[in-house]
Amino acid sequence: MDIKEIMTKLNHRYPFLLVDRIVEREPDKWIKGYKNITFNEPYFNGHFPENPIFPGVLIIEAMAQIGGLMFSEKEKGFLVGVDKTKFIHFVRPGDQLVTEATKIKEFGQYAKVEVKGSVDGKVVAKAEVTYYFENVEE
C-alpha cells in the first residue's frame, strides 16, 4: 500500500500522517508498515535541537495509524486506548520506524491490537492499542 492508497484510508495529513508505506498485510489479522524519520520534520526544532529524538507520543501515533490500517475495510475508526506502553530505545532522524501489528481480539465495535516498533531489527517501543469503529451511514 503506497502513500496514495494510505491517504484514501486515513484522514490524517502532513504533519500528522505518520505512515509512509504498508509492506505486508492480512486484513483483520496483522500488518507491517513503516515511517521514515527525517530531520526536516517540524517537531525536531524543539525536541530537542541539540539532540533530536522522535517524540514518544508520535511513535505511539505512528504505530497506531499503521495498526488501524489493518482494519481499513471497516468504517471510520478512532484510537480510544493505549495500554502496556514501553519505550525501549530512542528513534532519531535517519531511522526507519517499522511497525508490526497483530490483532489480539475484536469485541463489538472495538478491536485491540498489539503494536511493536523497531529500528534496524531492534524493538524500540511496544503497546496495546484499542480502536473504536463507528458505523457510518450515508
C-alpha positions as CSV (number, residue, x, y, z in Angstrom):
1,M,0.0,0.0,0.0
2,D,1.7,3.2,-1.1
3,I,1.1,6.7,0.2
4,K,-1.7,7.5,-2.3
5,E,-3.7,4.5,-1.1
6,I,-2.9,5.2,2.6
7,M,-4.3,8.7,2.1
8,T,-7.6,7.2,0.9
9,K,-7.8,5.1,4.1
10,L,-6.6,7.6,6.7
11,N,-7.9,11.2,7.2
12,H,-4.6,12.3,8.6
13,R,-2.4,14.7,6.6
14,Y,1.0,16.3,7.0
15,P,2.4,16.8,9.5
16,F,0.2,14.2,11.3
17,L,0.2,11.5,8.7
18,L,2.9,9.2,10.2
19,V,2.8,6.3,7.7
20,D,4.9,6.1,4.6
21,R,4.2,2.6,3.3
22,I,2.5,-0.7,4.2
23,V,4.6,-3.6,3.1
24,E,2.6,-6.6,4.2
25,R,-0.9,-7.1,5.4
26,E,-3.6,-9.7,6.1
27,P,-6.8,-7.7,6.7
28,D,-8.2,-8.0,10.3
29,K,-5.2,-10.1,11.4
30,W,-1.8,-8.4,11.1
31,I,0.0,-5.6,9.2
32,K,3.6,-4.3,8.7
33,G,4.5,-0.8,7.6
34,Y,7.0,2.0,8.2
35,K,7.6,5.7,8.8
36,N,10.8,7.2,7.6
37,I,12.1,9.7,10.2
38,T,13.6,12.7,8.6
39,F,15.4,15.7,10.2
40,N,13.2,18.3,8.4
41,E,10.1,17.4,10.3
42,P,8.8,20.3,12.4
43,Y,9.0,18.7,15.9
44,F,12.8,18.4,15.8
45,N,13.1,22.2,16.1
46,G,12.0,21.8,19.8
47,H,12.6,18.1,20.6
48,F,15.5,18.6,21.1
49,P,17.6,21.0,18.9
50,E,21.0,19.7,20.1
51,N,19.9,16.1,20.4
52,P,17.0,15.3,18.1
53,I,14.7,12.5,19.3
54,F,11.4,11.5,17.7
55,P,8.8,12.2,20.4
56,G,7.4,9.1,22.1
57,V,3.8,10.2,21.7
58,L,4.4,10.3,17.9
59,I,5.9,6.8,18.0
60,I,2.7,5.7,19.5
61,E,0.6,7.6,17.0
62,A,2.7,6.2,14.1
63,M,2.2,2.7,15.4
64,A,-1.5,3.3,16.0
65,Q,-2.0,4.6,12.5
66,I,-0.3,1.5,11.0
67,G,-2.3,-0.8,13.3
68,G,-5.5,0.9,12.3
69,L,-4.8,0.3,8.6
70,M,-5.2,-3.4,9.3
71,F,-8.9,-2.7,9.5
72,S,-9.2,-0.3,6.5
73,E,-12.2,-2.2,5.2
74,K,-14.2,-1.2,8.2
75,E,-16.0,2.1,8.6
76,K,-14.5,5.1,10.4
77,G,-12.0,4.1,13.1
78,F,-10.8,6.0,16.2
79,L,-8.0,5.4,18.6
80,V,-9.6,5.1,22.1
81,G,-7.0,3.4,24.3
82,V,-3.3,2.8,24.7
83,D,-2.1,0.3,27.3
84,K,1.1,-1.5,28.3
85,T,3.3,1.1,26.6
86,K,7.0,0.7,26.8
87,F,9.7,2.9,25.2
88,I,12.9,0.9,24.9
89,H,15.3,2.9,22.6
90,F,15.4,6.4,21.1
91,V,14.3,6.9,17.5
92,R,16.3,9.6,15.6
93,P,16.4,11.3,12.3
94,G,17.6,8.9,9.6
95,D,15.9,5.9,11.2
96,Q,13.1,3.9,9.7
97,L,10.4,3.1,12.3
98,V,9.0,-0.3,11.3
99,T,5.7,-1.3,12.9
100,E,4.3,-4.8,13.1
101,A,0.8,-5.0,14.5
102,T,-1.2,-8.1,15.3
103,K,-4.9,-8.3,16.3
104,I,-5.4,-9.5,19.8
105,K,-9.3,-9.5,19.8
106,E,-12.4,-7.8,18.4
107,F,-15.4,-7.2,20.6
108,G,-18.5,-5.4,19.2
109,Q,-17.3,-2.2,17.6
110,Y,-13.9,-2.4,19.2
111,A,-10.6,-4.1,18.4
112,K,-7.4,-4.5,20.4
113,V,-4.1,-4.7,18.7
114,E,-0.5,-5.4,19.8
115,V,1.9,-3.0,18.1
116,K,5.7,-3.2,18.1
117,G,8.0,-0.6,16.6
118,S,11.6,-1.4,15.6
119,V,14.6,0.2,14.0
120,D,17.2,-2.0,12.3
121,G,15.5,-5.0,13.8
122,K,15.8,-3.8,17.4
123,V,12.5,-3.2,19.2
124,V,12.2,0.5,20.3
125,A,8.6,0.6,21.5
126,K,5.6,-1.6,22.1
127,A,2.0,-1.1,23.3
128,E,-1.5,-2.4,23.1
129,V,-3.9,-0.1,21.2
130,T,-7.7,-0.2,21.2
131,Y,-9.8,1.2,18.3
132,Y,-13.5,2.0,18.1
133,F,-15.2,1.6,14.7
134,E,-18.1,3.9,14.0
135,N,-20.8,2.6,11.7
136,V,-21.2,5.4,9.2
137,E,-24.4,5.6,7.3
138,E,-24.5,7.6,4.1
